[in-house]
Amino acid sequence: PFRDLWMSTAHGMTSGTSPPPFEYYRASEVLSISGHRVKNNAELTRNLGIMPIVPDIGLDALDVRPGGETVFSSTEAVFSESLGETLGPGDILSDRGRLLMRHTALVAPFSPMPPVADLGLDALQDLGRAGYAFSVATGFFSEKLGRQIGRGDLLLSDGTVLKSIKELLARFQPVDDGGPPVGDPGLDAVYLWP
């Protein structure tokens, strides 16, 4: 059994379980399955020196490092006064006020062609010295690997594909049920057990 489960939603929502006034939860907040807010966007970004104070820059990927450091990516570009640079969507940021890796550096080992500024970052897990496991929101052609990378493929920051979406879903054998195409449903979150 798990002690807690953290998540974020694709869209904001109003909670109907608390007494009025009902509380609104933004899509950029980290929520607990126990029914409370773990961190809001301001708490995630407060050490990044973003001006004006506390704009909501969205939340896309999320992981927690040993020691409780929360690493994440945003959905919006924003200027950091303390770092003196613009932080883009998909850049890996820390709630401790650090830019850990640029999105472009993360995908550079794959040699995307044509070069794309923002492929989006969906799933993310910090693997320590081994780098990052991640997925992208938009597929691309990898010149290095000579193949198409899907938005559901699980990638490693060293430029390798750990598992394709087809391999990840092999035991589920997805069928066409008239809904969205099942070829590449995307990979929104991942956790690799050590």
Solvent accessible surface area in square Angstrom, and as a share of the most:
residue,aa,sasa,rsa
1,P,184,1.16
2,F,134,0.56
3,R,246,0.90
4,D,58,0.30
5,L,70,0.35
6,W,98,0.34
7,M,75,0.34
8,S,44,0.28
9,T,44,0.26
10,A,89,0.69
11,H,144,0.64
12,G,29,0.27
13,M,84,0.38
14,T,83,0.48
15,S,22,0.14
16,G,62,0.60
17,T,132,0.77
18,S,37,0.24
19,P,110,0.69
20,P,101,0.64
21,P,126,0.79
22,F,105,0.44
23,E,70,0.31
24,Y,120,0.46
25,Y,23,0.09
26,R,127,0.46
27,A,30,0.23
28,S,4,0.03
29,E,10,0.05
30,V,1,0.01
31,L,9,0.04
32,S,3,0.02
33,I,96,0.49
34,S,85,0.55
35,G,61,0.59
36,H,93,0.41
37,R,72,0.26
38,V,35,0.20
39,K,44,0.18
40,N,45,0.23
41,N,7,0.04
42,A,26,0.20
43,E,58,0.26
44,L,0,0.00
45,T,5,0.03
46,R,163,0.60
47,N,76,0.39
48,L,0,0.00
49,G,23,0.22
50,I,12,0.06
51,M,101,0.45
52,P,104,0.66
53,I,132,0.67
54,V,83,0.48
55,P,38,0.24
56,D,54,0.28
57,I,3,0.02
58,G,13,0.12
59,L,17,0.08
60,D,48,0.25
61,A,3,0.02
62,L,46,0.23
63,D,21,0.11
64,V,63,0.36
65,R,57,0.21
66,P,135,0.85
67,G,73,0.70
68,G,42,0.40
69,E,9,0.04
70,T,2,0.01
71,V,0,0.00
72,F,0,0.00
73,S,0,0.00
74,S,1,0.01
75,T,63,0.37
76,E,91,0.41
77,A,64,0.50
78,V,19,0.11
79,F,93,0.39
80,S,0,0.00
81,E,98,0.44
82,S,76,0.49
83,L,62,0.31
84,G,51,0.49
85,E,62,0.28
86,T,72,0.42
87,L,0,0.00
88,G,15,0.15
89,P,37,0.23
90,G,2,0.02
91,D,5,0.03
92,I,0,0.00
93,L,0,0.00
94,S,0,0.00
95,D,14,0.07
96,R,128,0.47
97,G,11,0.10
98,R,107,0.39
99,L,44,0.22
100,L,41,0.20
101,M,58,0.26
102,R,70,0.26
103,H,3,0.01
104,T,73,0.42
105,A,49,0.38
106,L,1,0.00
107,V,4,0.02
108,A,57,0.44
109,P,44,0.28
110,F,0,0.00
111,S,40,0.26
112,P,16,0.10
113,M,80,0.36
114,P,103,0.65
115,P,108,0.68
116,V,60,0.34
117,A,86,0.67
118,D,67,0.35
119,L,2,0.01
120,G,13,0.13
121,L,1,0.01
122,D,23,0.12
123,A,1,0.01
124,L,6,0.03
125,Q,15,0.07
126,D,22,0.11
127,L,49,0.24
128,G,53,0.51
129,R,256,0.94
130,A,72,0.56
131,G,20,0.19
132,Y,15,0.06
133,A,0,0.00
134,F,0,0.00
135,S,0,0.00
136,V,0,0.00
137,A,43,0.33
138,T,74,0.43
139,G,26,0.25
140,F,10,0.04
141,F,85,0.35
142,S,0,0.00
143,E,102,0.46
144,K,110,0.46
145,L,66,0.33
146,G,52,0.50
147,R,89,0.33
148,Q,107,0.47
149,I,0,0.00
150,G,16,0.15
151,R,106,0.39
152,G,0,0.00
153,D,4,0.02
154,L,6,0.03
155,L,0,0.00
156,L,34,0.17
157,S,17,0.11
158,D,91,0.47
159,G,0,0.00
160,T,57,0.33
161,V,35,0.20
162,L,70,0.35
163,K,91,0.38
164,S,20,0.13
165,I,14,0.07
166,K,166,0.71
167,E,102,0.46
168,L,58,0.29
169,L,44,0.22
170,A,59,0.46
171,R,231,0.84
172,F,155,0.64
173,Q,141,0.63
174,P,61,0.38
175,V,111,0.64
176,D,114,0.59
177,D,119,0.62
178,G,72,0.70
179,G,37,0.36
180,P,111,0.70
181,P,116,0.73
182,V,54,0.31
183,G,63,0.61
184,D,42,0.22
185,P,64,0.40
186,G,20,0.19
187,L,29,0.14
188,D,107,0.56
189,A,79,0.61
190,V,36,0.21
191,Y,117,0.45
192,L,47,0.23
193,W,210,0.74
194,P,160,1.01
